[in-house]
Structures are given as structure tokens and as C-alpha cells.
Amino acid sequence: MIGLFAEFLEKRPDALGRFFKMGIKAVDRALVESCLDKIPVEIDREYICEFISNGQKRLIELIGKLV
């Protein structure tokens, strides 16, 4: 999905500009942990934190290539 989002931003420069104007802050581990605290089932917290962190890093790299 990250690749598709980056492709969309590449094809639509206006969308890329709007994305930056939104000023979305980076997701840190504390935020992920806070969200996981609200889930009423046992999950692999470390895996989820790493999955989100890696996805965010990939998105930042892909957007960096567009700028």
C-alpha cells in the first residue's frame, strides 16, 4: 500500500503538496504503544511497533525521492 500511495503522489504533484501541508507528524513508539494498550487482545507488540516503524521509514524514503 505504501508503494501505491507513493505512486499516487508521484502522478499527482498537487496531492504531494497537500500531503506536506497537512503537517502529519511522525509516529513514534510511544504513540504505537498507547494505541496497543487499547486493544483488548494479546498481540506481538514488538512486531507491530517494528512493522509500523519500517513502513514509516519506507514512506519517508519514497517521498524523499519525489521531492
N, C-alpha and C positions, 0 to 999 in steps of 0.2 A: 504494500500500500504506500509505503514511503516513496518508492520509485515512481509510482503513478502520480503521487502528489507533486513530486519534483518535475515530472514531465509536464503536468498541467501548468505549473508555474513557468516553465521554460517556454511553453507555447503561448502563454498569456502574460506578457510583461505587466499589464495593468493589475493582474492578480498578485504578482510578486510585489508590486508597490503597496498594494493594500495589505498584504501579509505583513510587511515591515511596519506599516502604520499602526497595525493592531498592537504592536509592542508586547507580544507574548513573551513572558519570562520563561527562563529555562526551568525545567522540572528537576528539583534536587531530591536526594534520597529521603530527606525528612518529609517532603510532601507525599512521596510514594508510600512511605511507612504510615503516615497519617491516614491515607486512603485505605491501606491494607488493614489498619486497625478497625475499620468499619465493616469489614467483610466477616460474616458470621461462620465461615468455614475455614478449615486448616488448608493452607497453601504453602508453597515453597517461596517464602518471602525473598530469599536471596536471588532466586531465579527471576522473579518478577522485577525486582529492582534492577538487575543486570540487563534484562530484556528491554526495559524502558530506557535505561541509560544508553544502551547500544543503539537503539532506534533514534534517540535524540542526537547522538553523535553523527550517525549516518545522515540524518536530515540536515544538520548543520553543514556537513561536508558537501552535500549535493547542492544546497542553496549557495554555498560559497563559490561553487563553480559557475553559478548563474550570474553572480554579481560582478 
